[in-house]
């Protein structure tokens, strides 16, 4: 995970795994998943990823 591209792939992979688990739990009626709760969190996470992605320290301390 030394380069930014590999780290980005791992983060996206973990995101999709978490989203898949959340949707599976919703389908199994273990957890109720509503768009009015999910969409704001998704926007916050996306915004944080964009902000941190532009910073040198988020990519391993290099500017």
Phi, psi and omega in degrees: 000037184283323182264163184293327181294320180291319179296320179297320178295321179294317180297314179295322177298316177295323178298314182291327175295314179297319178295320178296319178295318180298315179292325177295315178297326176293317180293329180275004181059030174273328186216137178266121182251118181241142182298328182290343174264326186281317186297316177298321178295320179298318178294321178296314180296318179297316178297318178295321179295322178293316180295314181287333179292334179273354181266143179292324183289339179283343180256026176104016175091006181258134177266000000 
